[in-house]
Every structure is written in C-alpha cells, then in structure tokens.
C-alpha cells in the first residue's frame, strides 16, 4: 500500500477487495482500515442491503401518524378484507369482485402516485402488472362463476366442450 496518500492501483481484477469498501463521499473510497483506494463501478462481491423500490417512499410527510403515511396500502387491505368477509358470509360473487377490484385499484394507485409506501414492493412496472393481472383475473373468474354467471364468454365454453368431449 502507498503511504504517501495516493490511491494504489487495484490488484488483479479488484473484485475480491471491493466487498470491504466503505464509501465516505462521492469522490473518495477507503478500505475499512482507512486506506484510500480507487473508486470502482463494479458491484460489490457481497451486497449488504437492498434498494428501496421506486415509489417506496412515504405517501404522507414523516410527521404524519403511521396510518396516514401508509394510506394506499391500508385502503387496498381494507377493501380486500371487506371482500373476504363478504365471501365468508355467502356473498361469494360480490366479495370476490370487491377483492379483485381492490387489487386493480392498487395497480392504479401504484401507477398514479409517486409515493405509495408499503404498496411498493418491486419495481413500478412489476407491481402494476402483478396487481392488475391478478385483480383482473379474480374479477373475471368471479363474474363467470356458476350458477347463473354474470358474464358469458362463448369461445371459452366452446373450447371447454372441444377439449373435454373431443
């Protein structure tokens, strides 16, 4: 190691020693023992934490109480809970439609709001696709449930008859 304060050139590929690096500021990078090194753009060998998802900040300011900061997640959970409660009390179709609608609403909130708190789990695109597809599937299946479906899709009935009786 150089004792004159200049940063030494990395040895080999530099990947093995990068795990112990501590970034002091945007310019200087030092080992845990305080020896300066040249900054690298390589990912560390071992990651120590994960990045917050895009939009994962608070939905309200930090001085607001916790329920106000997490209102998007609480709204979706309340509607899903109400839908499951209705389903448990023999209002199957209404309850499952409400559950699916709550997930679609979560996708819309994730798309429109810059900060949605704990409703942000993954990247914005992945959250919107996951909430939207699952919510839409739940709503469509609830509308097509027997007996007396509220929605009939003719080609699905023909496909079922072709595959079962063929």
C-alpha positions as CSV (number, residue, x, y, z in Angstrom):
1,X,0.0,0.0,0.0
2,X,1.2,3.5,-0.7
3,X,1.9,5.6,2.3
4,X,2.1,9.0,0.5
5,X,-1.7,9.3,0.4
6,X,-2.2,8.4,-3.3
7,X,-4.6,5.6,-4.1
8,X,-2.9,2.4,-5.2
9,X,-3.9,0.6,-8.3
10,X,-6.2,-2.3,-7.7
11,X,-4.6,-5.7,-7.7
12,X,-5.9,-8.2,-10.2
13,X,-9.5,-7.6,-11.1
14,X,-10.3,-5.8,-7.9
15,X,-13.5,-7.7,-7.3
16,X,-12.3,-9.6,-4.2
17,X,-11.4,-6.5,-2.2
18,X,-14.4,-4.5,-3.2
19,X,-16.7,-6.1,-0.6
20,X,-14.9,-4.4,2.3
21,X,-15.1,-0.9,0.7
22,X,-16.8,1.9,2.6
23,X,-17.8,5.0,0.6
24,X,-17.0,8.2,2.6
25,X,-18.3,10.6,-0.1
26,X,-18.8,10.7,-3.8
27,X,-15.1,11.1,-4.5
28,X,-13.0,9.0,-2.1
29,X,-13.3,5.3,-1.4
30,X,-11.5,3.8,1.5
31,X,-10.9,0.3,3.0
32,X,-12.3,-0.4,6.4
33,X,-8.8,0.3,7.8
34,X,-8.9,3.8,6.2
35,X,-6.5,3.2,3.3
36,X,-7.7,5.1,0.2
37,X,-8.4,3.2,-3.0
38,X,-9.5,4.0,-6.5
39,X,-13.3,4.0,-6.8
40,X,-14.8,1.3,-9.0
41,X,-18.1,1.0,-10.7
42,X,-18.3,-2.8,-10.2
43,X,-20.9,-4.2,-7.9
44,X,-19.6,-5.5,-4.6
45,X,-18.9,-9.2,-4.1
46,X,-21.5,-9.3,-1.3
47,X,-24.4,-6.9,-1.1
48,X,-25.4,-5.8,2.4
49,X,-28.8,-4.4,1.8
50,X,-31.4,-3.8,-0.9
51,X,-32.6,-0.6,-2.6
52,X,-36.0,0.7,-1.8
53,X,-38.4,0.1,-4.7
54,X,-39.2,3.1,-6.9
55,X,-42.2,4.9,-5.3
56,X,-41.5,3.2,-1.9
57,X,-41.3,6.5,0.0
58,X,-44.0,7.6,2.4
59,X,-47.3,8.6,1.0
60,X,-47.5,11.4,3.5
61,X,-44.9,13.5,5.3
62,X,-42.8,12.0,8.1
63,X,-44.5,13.9,10.9
64,X,-47.9,12.4,10.0
65,X,-49.1,9.3,12.0
66,X,-48.3,5.9,10.6
67,X,-51.8,5.1,9.2
68,X,-51.7,8.4,7.2
69,X,-48.3,7.6,5.8
70,X,-49.4,4.2,4.6
71,X,-52.9,5.1,3.4
72,X,-52.6,3.4,-0.1
73,X,-51.7,0.1,1.4
74,X,-54.4,0.4,4.1
75,X,-57.1,1.2,1.6
76,X,-56.3,-1.8,-0.6
77,X,-56.1,-4.1,2.5
78,X,-59.4,-2.8,3.9
79,X,-61.2,-3.5,0.6
80,X,-59.6,-6.9,0.3
81,X,-60.6,-7.7,3.9
82,X,-64.2,-6.5,3.3
83,X,-64.4,-8.6,0.1
84,X,-63.1,-11.7,2.0
85,X,-65.6,-11.0,4.8
86,X,-68.5,-10.8,2.3
87,X,-67.3,-14.0,0.7
88,X,-67.3,-15.7,4.1
89,X,-70.9,-14.6,4.7
90,X,-72.2,-16.2,1.5
91,X,-72.0,-13.2,-0.8
92,X,-69.4,-15.0,-2.9
93,X,-69.7,-13.1,-6.2
94,X,-69.9,-9.6,-4.6
95,X,-67.0,-10.4,-2.2
96,X,-64.6,-11.8,-4.9
97,X,-65.4,-8.9,-7.3
98,X,-64.6,-6.5,-4.5
99,X,-61.3,-8.3,-3.8
100,X,-60.3,-8.2,-7.4
101,X,-61.4,-4.6,-7.7
102,X,-59.2,-3.7,-4.7
103,X,-56.2,-5.2,-6.4
104,X,-56.9,-3.3,-9.6
105,X,-57.3,-0.2,-7.5
106,X,-53.8,-1.0,-6.0
107,X,-52.4,-1.1,-9.5
108,X,-54.0,2.3,-10.4
109,X,-52.6,3.8,-7.2
110,X,-49.2,2.4,-7.9
111,X,-49.3,3.9,-11.4
112,X,-50.7,7.4,-10.5
113,X,-49.0,8.2,-7.2
114,X,-45.3,9.0,-6.8
115,X,-45.1,7.5,-3.3
116,X,-47.3,4.7,-2.1
117,X,-45.5,3.5,1.0
118,X,-45.5,-0.3,1.5
119,X,-47.7,-0.8,-1.5
120,X,-44.5,-0.5,-3.5
121,X,-42.9,-4.0,-3.3
122,X,-41.0,-4.3,-6.5
123,X,-40.4,-2.0,-9.5
124,X,-43.3,0.1,-10.6
125,X,-43.9,-1.9,-13.8
126,X,-43.8,-5.2,-11.9
127,X,-46.2,-4.0,-9.2
128,X,-48.7,-2.6,-11.7
129,X,-48.6,-5.8,-13.8
130,X,-48.9,-8.1,-10.8
131,X,-51.7,-6.2,-9.1
132,X,-53.5,-5.6,-12.4
133,X,-53.4,-9.1,-13.8
134,X,-54.3,-10.8,-10.5
135,X,-57.1,-8.4,-9.9
136,X,-58.5,-8.7,-13.4
137,X,-58.3,-12.5,-13.3
138,X,-60.2,-12.5,-9.9
139,X,-62.9,-10.2,-11.2
140,X,-63.4,-12.2,-14.5
141,X,-63.5,-15.5,-12.7
142,X,-66.0,-14.2,-10.2
143,X,-68.2,-12.8,-13.0
144,X,-68.1,-16.2,-14.8
145,X,-68.7,-18.4,-11.8
146,X,-71.6,-20.8,-11.9
147,X,-74.5,-20.9,-11.3
148,X,-76.0,-18.0,-13.3
149,X,-72.8,-16.3,-14.5
150,X,-73.0,-12.5,-14.9
151,X,-70.5,-12.8,-17.8
152,X,-70.5,-15.4,-20.5
153,X,-67.7,-15.7,-23.0
154,X,-68.8,-18.0,-25.8
155,X,-65.4,-19.1,-27.1
156,X,-64.4,-20.3,-23.7
157,X,-67.5,-22.6,-23.5
158,X,-66.8,-24.0,-27.0
159,X,-63.1,-24.5,-26.0
160,X,-64.1,-26.4,-22.9
161,X,-66.6,-28.7,-24.8
162,X,-63.9,-29.3,-27.5
163,X,-61.3,-30.3,-25.0
164,X,-63.5,-32.5,-22.7
165,X,-65.8,-34.3,-25.2
166,X,-63.3,-34.4,-28.1
